[in-house]
């Protein structure tokens, strides 16, 4: 199994509060991704990173920001959480350019009340 | 607009029989296809993939078939085992690259497979 951890694994928060989710990898992979999984939508890409301090938006990036200050860590921040951001969040990594296979973390279940 | 569609939300199969999971896509730029398997409370794990230059790829009990003209792919599991019970996601990758060389991957909504002992 690829060494990917996510923290926290579960979180309950209130609308309007900031939330940061952390993804940590021990594989030294270049690419890191944040997805959200919702019923009827499958997995949708929020943001991705192709190197330290190099990030770009995915298809559902509104309301989210990311940072990658070290190869092994990729942070996802909800600046002001809304109920529509209640979801399961998955971090993923992949080895290199053109390697489409991604390895996923265990997920973070977020509930915004 | 759902470019990768898994029209069957669920499927039940008897142990030992064949499971066939289907996936349709609309984007003709997709050139690489993957299947991921997901157990409850875990992240998806890669199962099998196929390039658009092939029409079949086999790995043990798992075979993926690609019909480019119909924009359809299917995953066959033979024989099905209770441990195969999971949600299966179809995914497709475009040949065009975004910033950093990333090739966008689009996931379907998943099919929940139940293998009955």
Interface residues (C-beta under 8 A of the other chain):
Chain A: X4 X31 X40 X41 X42 X43 X44 X45 X48 X49 X50 X51 X54 X56 X90 X92 X97 X98 X100 X101 X102 X103 X104 X105 X106 X107
Chain B: X4 X6 X32 X34 X36 X41 X42 X43 X44 X45 X46 X49 X89 X91 X93 X97 X98 X99 X100 X101 X102 X103 X104 X105 X107 X108 X109 X110
